[in-house]
Protein backbone atom coordinates (compact mmCIF):
# COMPACT_ATOMS: atom_id res chain seq x y z
CA UNK A 1 0.00 0.00 0.00
CA UNK A 2 2.70 2.47 0.98
CA UNK A 3 4.88 1.52 -2.00
CA UNK A 4 1.94 1.98 -4.37
CA UNK A 5 1.25 5.35 -2.76
CA UNK A 6 4.88 6.42 -3.18
CA UNK A 7 4.87 5.27 -6.82
CA UNK A 8 1.64 7.17 -7.53
CA UNK A 9 2.73 10.36 -5.76
CA UNK A 10 6.54 10.48 -5.90
CA UNK A 11 8.17 13.49 -4.24
CA UNK A 12 5.94 16.24 -2.76
CA UNK A 13 3.44 13.89 -1.12
CA UNK A 14 6.23 11.80 0.39
CA UNK A 15 7.80 14.93 1.87
CA UNK A 16 4.39 16.05 3.14
CA UNK A 17 3.73 12.62 4.66
CA UNK A 18 7.16 12.62 6.32
CA UNK A 19 6.51 16.10 7.71
CA UNK A 20 3.04 15.03 8.87
CA UNK A 21 4.41 11.95 10.64
CA UNK A 22 7.15 14.04 12.29
CA UNK A 23 4.54 16.58 13.43
CA UNK A 24 2.31 13.80 14.76
CA UNK A 25 5.23 12.24 16.67
CA UNK A 26 6.15 15.63 18.16
CA UNK A 27 2.56 16.28 19.27
CA UNK A 28 2.38 12.76 20.73
CA UNK A 29 5.58 13.31 22.74
CA UNK A 30 4.32 16.68 24.01
CA UNK A 31 0.97 15.17 25.06
CA UNK A 32 2.72 12.31 26.87
CA UNK A 33 5.04 14.77 28.65
CA UNK A 34 2.10 16.97 29.70
CA UNK A 35 0.13 13.97 30.99
CA UNK A 36 3.20 12.70 32.86
CA UNK A 37 3.78 16.15 34.38
CA UNK A 38 0.14 16.44 35.46
CA UNK A 39 0.18 12.96 37.01
CA UNK A 40 3.55 13.74 38.64
CA UNK A 41 2.13 16.81 40.40
N, CA, C and O atoms as a CHARMM CRD file, in Angstrom:
* protein
*
  164
    1    1 UNK  N      0.84100  -1.19800   0.00000 PROA 1      0.00000
    2    1 UNK  CA     0.00000   0.00000   0.00000 PROA 1      0.00000
    3    1 UNK  C      0.87800   1.25100   0.00000 PROA 1      0.00000
    4    1 UNK  O      0.67200   2.15900  -0.80500 PROA 1      0.00000
    5    2 UNK  N      1.84400   1.29400   0.89300 PROA 2      0.00000
    6    2 UNK  CA     2.70200   2.47400   0.98400 PROA 2      0.00000
    7    2 UNK  C      3.57900   2.60500  -0.25500 PROA 2      0.00000
    8    2 UNK  O      3.82800   3.71600  -0.72400 PROA 2      0.00000
    9    3 UNK  N      4.05100   1.47100  -0.79200 PROA 3      0.00000
   10    3 UNK  CA     4.88000   1.52100  -1.99800 PROA 3      0.00000
   11    3 UNK  C      4.04800   2.02500  -3.17900 PROA 3      0.00000
   12    3 UNK  O      4.51800   2.84200  -3.97100 PROA 3      0.00000
   13    4 UNK  N      2.81600   1.53600  -3.29100 PROA 4      0.00000
   14    4 UNK  CA     1.93800   1.98200  -4.37200 PROA 4      0.00000
   15    4 UNK  C      1.66400   3.48200  -4.23700 PROA 4      0.00000
   16    4 UNK  O      1.61200   4.20600  -5.23100 PROA 4      0.00000
   17    5 UNK  N      1.49200   3.92800  -3.00900 PROA 5      0.00000
   18    5 UNK  CA     1.24800   5.34900  -2.76000 PROA 5      0.00000
   19    5 UNK  C      2.46400   6.17100  -3.15600 PROA 5      0.00000
   20    5 UNK  O      2.31800   7.23100  -3.76600 PROA 5      0.00000
   21    6 UNK  N      3.66900   5.69900  -2.81900 PROA 6      0.00000
   22    6 UNK  CA     4.88400   6.42300  -3.18000 PROA 6      0.00000
   23    6 UNK  C      5.06900   6.44000  -4.69400 PROA 6      0.00000
   24    6 UNK  O      5.52300   7.43700  -5.25500 PROA 6      0.00000
   25    7 UNK  N      4.71500   5.32500  -5.36100 PROA 7      0.00000
   26    7 UNK  CA     4.86600   5.27100  -6.82000 PROA 7      0.00000
   27    7 UNK  C      3.87200   6.23900  -7.47200 PROA 7      0.00000
   28    7 UNK  O      4.20900   6.92000  -8.44100 PROA 7      0.00000
   29    8 UNK  N      2.65800   6.29600  -6.94300 PROA 8      0.00000
   30    8 UNK  CA     1.64200   7.16600  -7.52600 PROA 8      0.00000
   31    8 UNK  C      1.97500   8.63800  -7.30100 PROA 8      0.00000
   32    8 UNK  O      1.82700   9.45700  -8.20700 PROA 8      0.00000
   33    9 UNK  N      2.42400   8.97100  -6.09400 PROA 9      0.00000
   34    9 UNK  CA     2.73100  10.35800  -5.75600 PROA 9      0.00000
   35    9 UNK  C      4.18300  10.43600  -5.29500 PROA 9      0.00000
   36    9 UNK  O      4.45700  10.28400  -4.10500 PROA 9      0.00000
   37   10 UNK  N      5.11800  10.66900  -6.21700 PROA 10     0.00000
   38   10 UNK  CA     6.53600  10.47700  -5.90000 PROA 10     0.00000
   39   10 UNK  C      7.09500  11.41500  -4.82700 PROA 10     0.00000
   40   10 UNK  O      7.32300  10.97500  -3.70000 PROA 10     0.00000
   41   11 UNK  N      7.32100  12.69800  -5.14500 PROA 11     0.00000
   42   11 UNK  CA     8.17100  13.48900  -4.24000 PROA 11     0.00000
   43   11 UNK  C      7.39500  14.35900  -3.25700 PROA 11     0.00000
   44   11 UNK  O      7.58900  14.20000  -2.05200 PROA 11     0.00000
   45   12 UNK  N      6.52600  15.27100  -3.69800 PROA 12     0.00000
   46   12 UNK  CA     5.94400  16.23500  -2.75700 PROA 12     0.00000
   47   12 UNK  C      5.08500  15.55800  -1.68700 PROA 12     0.00000
   48   12 UNK  O      5.12500  15.94300  -0.51800 PROA 12     0.00000
   49   13 UNK  N      4.31400  14.55300  -2.08700 PROA 13     0.00000
   50   13 UNK  CA     3.43900  13.88600  -1.12500 PROA 13     0.00000
   51   13 UNK  C      4.25600  13.10600  -0.10900 PROA 13     0.00000
   52   13 UNK  O      3.87900  13.02400   1.06100 PROA 13     0.00000
   53   14 UNK  N      5.37300  12.53200  -0.54700 PROA 14     0.00000
   54   14 UNK  CA     6.23100  11.80100   0.39100 PROA 14     0.00000
   55   14 UNK  C      6.81200  12.77100   1.42000 PROA 14     0.00000
   56   14 UNK  O      6.86000  12.46500   2.61100 PROA 14     0.00000
   57   15 UNK  N      7.24800  13.93200   0.95700 PROA 15     0.00000
   58   15 UNK  CA     7.79800  14.93500   1.87100 PROA 15     0.00000
   59   15 UNK  C      6.70600  15.41100   2.83000 PROA 15     0.00000
   60   15 UNK  O      6.95500  15.59700   4.02100 PROA 15     0.00000
   61   16 UNK  N      5.49700  15.60500   2.30400 PROA 16     0.00000
   62   16 UNK  CA     4.39300  16.05400   3.14500 PROA 16     0.00000
   63   16 UNK  C      4.04100  14.98400   4.17100 PROA 16     0.00000
   64   16 UNK  O      3.77700  15.29600   5.33200 PROA 16     0.00000
   65   17 UNK  N      4.03600  13.72200   3.74300 PROA 17     0.00000
   66   17 UNK  CA     3.72900  12.62100   4.65800 PROA 17     0.00000
   67   17 UNK  C      4.79100  12.52400   5.74400 PROA 17     0.00000
   68   17 UNK  O      4.47500  12.31600   6.91600 PROA 17     0.00000
   69   18 UNK  N      6.05900  12.67600   5.34700 PROA 18     0.00000
   70   18 UNK  CA     7.15500  12.61700   6.31900 PROA 18     0.00000
   71   18 UNK  C      7.00500  13.75300   7.32500 PROA 18     0.00000
   72   18 UNK  O      7.16700  13.54900   8.52900 PROA 18     0.00000
   73   19 UNK  N      6.69600  14.94400   6.83200 PROA 19     0.00000
   74   19 UNK  CA     6.50600  16.09600   7.71500 PROA 19     0.00000
   75   19 UNK  C      5.31400  15.86300   8.64000 PROA 19     0.00000
   76   19 UNK  O      5.36000  16.19600   9.82400 PROA 19     0.00000
   77   20 UNK  N      4.24400  15.28600   8.08200 PROA 20     0.00000
   78   20 UNK  CA     3.04200  15.03200   8.86700 PROA 20     0.00000
   79   20 UNK  C      3.33200  14.02800   9.97400 PROA 20     0.00000
   80   20 UNK  O      2.89800  14.20900  11.11100 PROA 20     0.00000
   81   21 UNK  N      4.07300  12.95900   9.63800 PROA 21     0.00000
   82   21 UNK  CA     4.41300  11.95200  10.64500 PROA 21     0.00000
   83   21 UNK  C      5.30400  12.55700  11.72700 PROA 21     0.00000
   84   21 UNK  O      5.12600  12.27300  12.91100 PROA 21     0.00000
   85   22 UNK  N      6.26500  13.39400  11.31800 PROA 22     0.00000
   86   22 UNK  CA     7.14700  14.03700  12.29000 PROA 22     0.00000
   87   22 UNK  C      6.33400  14.94000  13.21700 PROA 22     0.00000
   88   22 UNK  O      6.55100  14.95700  14.42900 PROA 22     0.00000
   89   23 UNK  N      5.38600  15.69700  12.62900 PROA 23     0.00000
   90   23 UNK  CA     4.53900  16.58100  13.42700 PROA 23     0.00000
   91   23 UNK  C      3.69500  15.77300  14.40500 PROA 23     0.00000
   92   23 UNK  O      3.54600  16.14600  15.56800 PROA 23     0.00000
   93   24 UNK  N      3.14000  14.64900  13.91400 PROA 24     0.00000
   94   24 UNK  CA     2.31000  13.79600  14.75600 PROA 24     0.00000
   95   24 UNK  C      3.13100  13.23100  15.91300 PROA 24     0.00000
   96   24 UNK  O      2.66200  13.19800  17.05000 PROA 24     0.00000
   97   25 UNK  N      4.36400  12.78300  15.62300 PROA 25     0.00000
   98   25 UNK  CA     5.23300  12.24100  16.67100 PROA 25     0.00000
   99   25 UNK  C      5.55800  13.31800  17.70200 PROA 25     0.00000
  100   25 UNK  O      5.56300  13.04700  18.90300 PROA 25     0.00000
  101   26 UNK  N      5.83000  14.54600  17.23400 PROA 26     0.00000
  102   26 UNK  CA     6.15200  15.63400  18.15800 PROA 26     0.00000
  103   26 UNK  C      4.96400  15.94000  19.06500 PROA 26     0.00000
  104   26 UNK  O      5.12800  16.11100  20.27300 PROA 26     0.00000
  105   27 UNK  N      3.76400  16.00900  18.47900 PROA 27     0.00000
  106   27 UNK  CA     2.56300  16.27900  19.27200 PROA 27     0.00000
  107   27 UNK  C      2.33600  15.15900  20.28000 PROA 27     0.00000
  108   27 UNK  O      1.96500  15.41100  21.42700 PROA 27     0.00000
  109   28 UNK  N      2.56200  13.90600  19.84000 PROA 28     0.00000
  110   28 UNK  CA     2.37700  12.76200  20.73100 PROA 28     0.00000
  111   28 UNK  C      3.32400  12.84200  21.92300 PROA 28     0.00000
  112   28 UNK  O      2.92100  12.60100  23.06100 PROA 28     0.00000
  113   29 UNK  N      4.59000  13.18400  21.65700 PROA 29     0.00000
  114   29 UNK  CA     5.57800  13.30700  22.73600 PROA 29     0.00000
  115   29 UNK  C      5.18100  14.42200  23.69800 PROA 29     0.00000
  116   29 UNK  O      5.28700  14.25900  24.91400 PROA 29     0.00000
  117   30 UNK  N      4.72500  15.55600  23.16000 PROA 30     0.00000
  118   30 UNK  CA     4.32100  16.68100  24.00800 PROA 30     0.00000
  119   30 UNK  C      3.13100  16.28700  24.88300 PROA 30     0.00000
  120   30 UNK  O      3.09900  16.60700  26.07200 PROA 30     0.00000
  121   31 UNK  N      2.15600  15.59500  24.29700 PROA 31     0.00000
  122   31 UNK  CA     0.97400  15.17300  25.05900 PROA 31     0.00000
  123   31 UNK  C      1.37600  14.21500  26.17800 PROA 31     0.00000
  124   31 UNK  O      0.89300  14.32800  27.30500 PROA 31     0.00000
  125   32 UNK  N      2.26900  13.26600  25.85600 PROA 32     0.00000
  126   32 UNK  CA     2.72500  12.31000  26.87200 PROA 32     0.00000
  127   32 UNK  C      3.45700  13.04100  27.99600 PROA 32     0.00000
  128   32 UNK  O      3.25600  12.73600  29.17200 PROA 32     0.00000
  129   33 UNK  N      4.31200  14.01200  27.63300 PROA 33     0.00000
  130   33 UNK  CA     5.04300  14.76800  28.65400 PROA 33     0.00000
  131   33 UNK  C      4.08300  15.56500  29.53300 PROA 33     0.00000
  132   33 UNK  O      4.25900  15.61900  30.75000 PROA 33     0.00000
  133   34 UNK  N      3.07100  16.18400  28.92600 PROA 34     0.00000
  134   34 UNK  CA     2.10200  16.96700  29.69900 PROA 34     0.00000
  135   34 UNK  C      1.32400  16.05800  30.64800 PROA 34     0.00000
  136   34 UNK  O      1.13300  16.39000  31.81800 PROA 34     0.00000
  137   35 UNK  N      0.87400  14.90700  30.13700 PROA 35     0.00000
  138   35 UNK  CA     0.13000  13.97400  30.98500 PROA 35     0.00000
  139   35 UNK  C      1.00800  13.46600  32.12500 PROA 35     0.00000
  140   35 UNK  O      0.54400  13.33800  33.25800 PROA 35     0.00000
  141   36 UNK  N      2.27600  13.17700  31.82700 PROA 36     0.00000
  142   36 UNK  CA     3.20200  12.70000  32.85700 PROA 36     0.00000
  143   36 UNK  C      3.43200  13.79400  33.90000 PROA 36     0.00000
  144   36 UNK  O      3.47700  13.51200  35.09800 PROA 36     0.00000
  145   37 UNK  N      3.57600  15.04200  33.44700 PROA 37     0.00000
  146   37 UNK  CA     3.77700  16.15300  34.37500 PROA 37     0.00000
  147   37 UNK  C      2.55700  16.36800  35.26200 PROA 37     0.00000
  148   37 UNK  O      2.69500  16.62400  36.45800 PROA 37     0.00000
  149   38 UNK  N      1.36100  16.26400  34.68000 PROA 38     0.00000
  150   38 UNK  CA     0.13600  16.44200  35.46300 PROA 38     0.00000
  151   38 UNK  C      0.00100  15.32200  36.49100 PROA 38     0.00000
  152   38 UNK  O     -0.36100  15.57100  37.64100 PROA 38     0.00000
  153   39 UNK  N      0.29100  14.09000  36.07700 PROA 39     0.00000
  154   39 UNK  CA     0.18200  12.96100  37.00800 PROA 39     0.00000
  155   39 UNK  C      1.28700  13.02900  38.06700 PROA 39     0.00000
  156   39 UNK  O      1.10900  12.56900  39.19500 PROA 39     0.00000
  157   40 UNK  N      2.44000  13.61500  37.68400 PROA 40     0.00000
  158   40 UNK  CA     3.55400  13.74200  38.64100 PROA 40     0.00000
  159   40 UNK  C      3.16300  14.70600  39.76500 PROA 40     0.00000
  160   40 UNK  O      3.39800  14.42100  40.93900 PROA 40     0.00000
  161   41 UNK  N      2.56600  15.84700  39.40400 PROA 41     0.00000
  162   41 UNK  CA     2.13100  16.81200  40.40500 PROA 41     0.00000
  163   41 UNK  C      0.75000  16.42300  40.94600 PROA 41     0.00000
  164   41 UNK  O      0.20600  17.11600  41.80600 PROA 41     0.00000
